[in-house]
Amino acid sequence: MRGTHFVQIPEGWFWMGGSAFHWERPRHYVWVDAFEMARTTVTRREYAEFLAETGNPEPAGWREEVFSMPDQPVVGVNWFDAMSYCEWLSLARDEACRLPTEAEWEKACRGGLDSREFSWGDDPLKSIEYFQGEWTAPRPAGQWKPNGYGLMNIGDNVHEWCLDWYAEDYYQISPERNPSGPETGTRRISRGGSWRHQLKASRNAHRSSLPPAYRYTDYGLRVVRALPAIKAIQGSPLF
């Protein structure tokens, strides 16, 4: 846990969004400050240490054998669990860790390939052996090749919670620099594909959301090291 490996995501502009669905439009140019993101999603081994030290509730499916491998992504966490984990990790490492904003997540997923459909490029899912067949549980974290920034399994395997509230039309009013989502809402953003779906990976621009109290066994989290300016967002302070 405390050895979580972070990679640098450089500052800069990138094209966010797509054209497949109206909630991905308009495609717009966004600036994101530099930050660091964990190379993999949080694993069951890491989350077990958090549970042992804090006594937090076990995630959904925690005692099911298919989710019991130490190197699998932890699943069954809701948004509040994810926030609690980030707070605990921050104290353990003596540095500010949090969930990524939606814009940070998409910039990181694209890996510097703004015009590509997936984190690896444009090769279709059906052409990639790793994504074939039926999956009965998430694969071990870090098994799929890294993207351009060195992030593993970003966009596939499990949905990842983000910090922002969700709104279908947010891109129409989103600021150009460091957008952090609507001020209020009923659902929180999640990004990436899921082992449970027929298509195990999602496009870079794909958006999904879930009420923050829900615990599903294809939802996990990936942490970033926070910049001081955004330790607290949307009136939901991390500390």
GIQUICOR-V608210 format. One record per residue. N is the residue number from 1. SS is DSSP state (hx for helix, st for strand, lp for the rest). PHI is phi in radians with two decimals (* if undefined). PSI is psi in whole degrees, 0 to 359 (NA if undefined). Layout:
n->N ss->SS phi->PHI psi->PSI
n->N ss->SS phi->PHI psi->PSI
This chain:
n->1 ss->lp phi->* psi->300
n->2 ss->lp phi->-1.24 psi->352
n->3 ss->lp phi->-1.69 psi->19
n->4 ss->lp phi->-0.83 psi->128
n->5 ss->lp phi->-1.64 psi->121
n->6 ss->st phi->-1.83 psi->149
n->7 ss->st phi->-2.10 psi->153
n->8 ss->st phi->-1.41 psi->130
n->9 ss->st phi->-1.90 psi->116
n->10 ss->lp phi->-1.25 psi->154
n->11 ss->lp phi->-1.18 psi->160
n->12 ss->st phi->2.53 psi->177
n->13 ss->st phi->-1.51 psi->150
n->14 ss->st phi->-2.68 psi->161
n->15 ss->st phi->-1.52 psi->119
n->16 ss->st phi->-1.89 psi->142
n->17 ss->lp phi->1.68 psi->182
n->18 ss->lp phi->-2.74 psi->198
n->19 ss->lp phi->-2.18 psi->1
n->20 ss->lp phi->-1.19 psi->323
n->21 ss->lp phi->-2.38 psi->156
n->22 ss->hx phi->-1.15 psi->333
n->23 ss->hx phi->-1.36 psi->356
n->24 ss->hx phi->-1.72 psi->358
n->25 ss->lp phi->-1.91 psi->155
n->26 ss->lp phi->-1.41 psi->153
n->27 ss->lp phi->-1.13 psi->131
n->28 ss->st phi->-2.50 psi->154
n->29 ss->st phi->-1.54 psi->127
n->30 ss->st phi->-2.28 psi->139
n->31 ss->st phi->-1.74 psi->133
n->32 ss->st phi->-2.22 psi->131
n->33 ss->lp phi->-1.14 psi->158
n->34 ss->lp phi->-1.08 psi->145
n->35 ss->st phi->-2.71 psi->176
n->36 ss->st phi->-2.14 psi->141
n->37 ss->st phi->-2.21 psi->145
n->38 ss->st phi->-1.09 psi->139
n->39 ss->lp phi->-1.11 psi->328
n->40 ss->lp phi->-2.28 psi->168
n->41 ss->lp phi->-1.17 psi->160
n->42 ss->lp phi->-1.11 psi->132
n->43 ss->st phi->-1.60 psi->167
n->44 ss->hx phi->-1.06 psi->320
n->45 ss->hx phi->-1.02 psi->315
n->46 ss->hx phi->-1.15 psi->319
n->47 ss->hx phi->-1.22 psi->329
n->48 ss->hx phi->-1.08 psi->322
n->49 ss->hx phi->-1.13 psi->319
n->50 ss->hx phi->-1.04 psi->314
n->51 ss->hx phi->-1.08 psi->318
n->52 ss->hx phi->-1.12 psi->324
n->53 ss->hx phi->-1.48 psi->334
n->54 ss->hx phi->-1.94 psi->337
n->55 ss->lp phi->1.26 psi->17
n->56 ss->lp phi->-1.07 psi->157
n->57 ss->lp phi->-1.06 psi->144
n->58 ss->lp phi->-1.17 psi->145
n->59 ss->lp phi->-1.14 psi->163
n->60 ss->lp phi->-1.04 psi->136
n->61 ss->lp phi->1.35 psi->7
n->62 ss->lp phi->-0.99 psi->325
n->63 ss->lp phi->-1.67 psi->6
n->64 ss->lp phi->-1.46 psi->137
n->65 ss->hx phi->-1.05 psi->325
n->66 ss->hx phi->-1.18 psi->343
n->67 ss->hx phi->-1.93 psi->18
n->68 ss->lp phi->-1.69 psi->356
n->69 ss->lp phi->-1.23 psi->132
n->70 ss->lp phi->-1.01 psi->329
n->71 ss->lp phi->-1.64 psi->0
n->72 ss->st phi->-1.22 psi->152
n->73 ss->st phi->-1.06 psi->140
n->74 ss->lp phi->-1.16 psi->139
n->75 ss->lp phi->-2.27 psi->171
n->76 ss->lp phi->1.42 psi->14
n->77 ss->lp phi->-1.64 psi->141
n->78 ss->lp phi->-1.61 psi->180
n->79 ss->hx phi->-1.10 psi->323
n->80 ss->hx phi->-1.19 psi->321
n->81 ss->hx phi->-1.05 psi->316
n->82 ss->hx phi->-1.08 psi->318
n->83 ss->hx phi->-1.13 psi->320
n->84 ss->hx phi->-1.13 psi->320
n->85 ss->hx phi->-1.07 psi->316
n->86 ss->hx phi->-1.09 psi->320
n->87 ss->hx phi->-1.12 psi->314
n->88 ss->hx phi->-1.08 psi->315
n->89 ss->hx phi->-1.09 psi->322
n->90 ss->hx phi->-1.04 psi->316
n->91 ss->hx phi->-1.21 psi->321
n->92 ss->hx phi->-1.14 psi->323
n->93 ss->hx phi->-1.67 psi->352
n->94 ss->lp phi->1.00 psi->45
n->95 ss->lp phi->-2.75 psi->155
n->96 ss->lp phi->-1.41 psi->116
n->97 ss->st phi->-2.06 psi->148
n->98 ss->st phi->-2.76 psi->180
n->99 ss->st phi->-1.34 psi->153
n->100 ss->lp phi->-1.32 psi->151
n->101 ss->lp phi->-1.23 psi->164
n->102 ss->hx phi->-1.05 psi->318
n->103 ss->hx phi->-1.13 psi->317
n->104 ss->hx phi->-1.06 psi->316
n->105 ss->hx phi->-1.06 psi->313
n->106 ss->hx phi->-1.17 psi->320
n->107 ss->hx phi->-1.04 psi->315
n->108 ss->hx phi->-1.13 psi->318
n->109 ss->hx phi->-1.10 psi->321
n->110 ss->hx phi->-1.16 psi->335
n->111 ss->lp phi->1.05 psi->28
n->112 ss->lp phi->1.56 psi->1
n->113 ss->lp phi->-1.86 psi->77
n->114 ss->lp phi->-1.10 psi->331
n->115 ss->lp phi->-1.67 psi->6
n->116 ss->lp phi->-1.68 psi->156
n->117 ss->lp phi->-1.37 psi->323
n->118 ss->st phi->-2.15 psi->170
n->119 ss->lp phi->-1.11 psi->335
n->120 ss->lp phi->-1.69 psi->350
n->121 ss->st phi->2.34 psi->219
n->122 ss->lp phi->-1.95 psi->359
n->123 ss->lp phi->-1.02 psi->128
n->124 ss->lp phi->-1.20 psi->155
n->125 ss->hx phi->-0.99 psi->321
n->126 ss->hx phi->-1.17 psi->345
n->127 ss->hx phi->-1.61 psi->358
n->128 ss->lp phi->-1.94 psi->117
n->129 ss->hx phi->-1.04 psi->323
n->130 ss->hx phi->-0.96 psi->326
n->131 ss->hx phi->-1.60 psi->3
n->132 ss->lp phi->-1.50 psi->162
n->133 ss->lp phi->1.45 psi->178
n->134 ss->lp phi->-1.59 psi->131
n->135 ss->lp phi->-1.81 psi->131
n->136 ss->lp phi->-1.77 psi->358
n->137 ss->lp phi->-2.94 psi->167
n->138 ss->lp phi->-1.15 psi->147
n->139 ss->lp phi->-1.31 psi->159
n->140 ss->st phi->-0.94 psi->142
n->141 ss->lp phi->-1.12 psi->136
n->142 ss->lp phi->1.52 psi->12
n->143 ss->lp phi->-1.43 psi->327
n->144 ss->lp phi->-1.48 psi->151
n->145 ss->lp phi->-1.06 psi->152
n->146 ss->st phi->-1.28 psi->156
n->147 ss->lp phi->-1.49 psi->192
n->148 ss->lp phi->-1.12 psi->339
n->149 ss->lp phi->-1.72 psi->0
n->150 ss->lp phi->1.58 psi->15
n->151 ss->lp phi->-1.56 psi->136
n->152 ss->st phi->-1.74 psi->138
n->153 ss->lp phi->0.95 psi->32
n->154 ss->lp phi->-1.52 psi->121
n->155 ss->lp phi->1.83 psi->352
n->156 ss->st phi->-2.49 psi->173
n->157 ss->lp phi->1.44 psi->298
n->158 ss->lp phi->-2.44 psi->149
n->159 ss->st phi->-1.13 psi->144
n->160 ss->st phi->-2.09 psi->126
n->161 ss->st phi->-1.13 psi->141
n->162 ss->st phi->-2.01 psi->171
n->163 ss->st phi->-1.33 psi->329
n->164 ss->st phi->-1.30 psi->151
n->165 ss->st phi->-1.19 psi->157
n->166 ss->lp phi->-1.84 psi->139
n->167 ss->lp phi->-2.56 psi->133
n->168 ss->lp phi->-1.00 psi->322
n->169 ss->lp phi->-1.74 psi->16
n->170 ss->hx phi->-1.06 psi->326
n->171 ss->hx phi->-1.11 psi->339
n->172 ss->hx phi->-1.27 psi->339
n->173 ss->lp phi->-2.17 psi->4
n->174 ss->lp phi->-1.08 psi->135
n->175 ss->lp phi->-1.16 psi->159
n->176 ss->lp phi->-1.30 psi->332
n->177 ss->st phi->-2.02 psi->127
n->178 ss->lp phi->0.80 psi->55
n->179 ss->lp phi->-1.09 psi->144
n->180 ss->lp phi->-2.23 psi->18
n->181 ss->lp phi->1.51 psi->175
n->182 ss->st phi->-1.10 psi->161
n->183 ss->lp phi->-1.30 psi->332
n->184 ss->lp phi->-2.45 psi->171
n->185 ss->lp phi->3.00 psi->185
n->186 ss->lp phi->-2.08 psi->348
n->187 ss->lp phi->-2.29 psi->147
n->188 ss->st phi->-1.79 psi->148
n->189 ss->st phi->-1.16 psi->141
n->190 ss->st phi->-2.31 psi->154
n->191 ss->st phi->-2.36 psi->158
n->192 ss->lp phi->1.64 psi->166
n->193 ss->lp phi->-1.51 psi->187
n->194 ss->lp phi->-2.51 psi->141
n->195 ss->lp phi->-1.03 psi->334
n->196 ss->lp phi->-1.36 psi->337
n->197 ss->lp phi->-1.46 psi->159
n->198 ss->lp phi->-1.06 psi->319
n->199 ss->lp phi->-1.71 psi->116
n->200 ss->lp phi->-1.43 psi->348
n->201 ss->st phi->-2.25 psi->154
n->202 ss->lp phi->-1.99 psi->160
n->203 ss->lp phi->-1.14 psi->156
n->204 ss->lp phi->-0.97 psi->323
n->205 ss->lp phi->-1.52 psi->353
n->206 ss->lp phi->-1.14 psi->134
n->207 ss->lp phi->-2.03 psi->139
n->208 ss->st phi->-2.43 psi->170
n->209 ss->st phi->-2.75 psi->164
n->210 ss->st phi->-2.74 psi->146
n->211 ss->lp phi->-0.97 psi->137
n->212 ss->lp phi->-1.15 psi->342
n->213 ss->lp phi->-1.51 psi->351
n->214 ss->lp phi->-1.32 psi->142
n->215 ss->lp phi->-2.10 psi->107
n->216 ss->lp phi->-2.00 psi->148
n->217 ss->lp phi->-1.45 psi->16
n->218 ss->lp phi->-2.13 psi->20
n->219 ss->st phi->-1.97 psi->129
n->220 ss->st phi->-2.36 psi->203
n->221 ss->lp phi->-2.65 psi->157
n->222 ss->lp phi->-2.36 psi->138
n->223 ss->st phi->-1.85 psi->157
n->224 ss->st phi->-2.16 psi->158
n->225 ss->st phi->-1.53 psi->123
n->226 ss->lp phi->-1.32 psi->148
n->227 ss->lp phi->-1.51 psi->145
n->228 ss->hx phi->-0.97 psi->329
n->229 ss->hx phi->-1.20 psi->342
n->230 ss->hx phi->-2.27 psi->37
n->231 ss->lp phi->-1.09 psi->328
n->232 ss->st phi->-2.24 psi->134
n->233 ss->st phi->-2.37 psi->143
n->234 ss->lp phi->1.04 psi->30
n->235 ss->lp phi->1.29 psi->12
n->236 ss->st phi->-2.00 psi->79
n->237 ss->st phi->-1.10 psi->143
n->238 ss->lp phi->-1.29 psi->332
n->239 ss->lp phi->-1.99 psi->NA
